[in-house]
Amino acid sequence: MILKLKNGDVEIELYSDIAPNHVKRFKTLADEGKYDGVVFHRVIEGFMAQTGDIKFGNSKSSDFN
């Protein structure tokens, strides 16, 4: 999966053999645009970036907190 950011693309490796339901749900939400505008609230360079609150973490939503 490719995450498009203003500073460049980030490649995300998904493990459907280990977590098939999680990967399927993630892809569905991404295809529906649910992650568009969602901010990252925790980033550790070279390790991980954490996001996921598609309601309160979406900077384009009136519910953004």
N, C-alpha and C positions, 0 to 999 in steps of 0.2 A: 504494500500500500504506500502511496506517495502522499505526504502531507505538504501542501503548498503554503509557504510562509512568505512574508514580504521580503525577507532576507535570503530566500532560497528554499529549495526542496529538502525534505527530510524523508528518508526511506525507512519504513516501519516493517519489520519482519513479523509475520503472524504465524503462529504454530497451530494450524488446524488439526494436526495429528494429536496434539496434547490437550487443546481446549476447543474442540469443534463448535460447541454451542456459543461460546464467547466470541469466537472469530466470526461466526455467522451473524450474530447480533450486531457486532461492531460494523461489519460490512453493510448490513441493512441500514443502520442509522446513518452511516457515512453517505451511502447512496441517496438517502432521503434528504441530505443536507443538514441533518440535525447538529453536526459539529461545526458548521460554518459560523464563524464569529465567536466560538467558545474559546475563552482564554486559558492559558496554562497557569496553574496556581503553584506549581512546584517543578523546578527544573534543576537537575544535577548533571552538569556537562559530562558527556561520555558514558552516562549511566541510564538516565531515564528522564522523561517529561510526563508530568501527571496533569490530566485534565478530565473532563467527563461530565460535569454538571451542565447538561444541555438546557436546563431552565434558568437557573440563577447565575450560571457562569457565561451566558451568552451576552457579549457586549452589545449586540444589536437588539436585545429584548428589553421590554419595559420592566421585566422582572430582575434585570441584572443587579447583582449585589456584590 
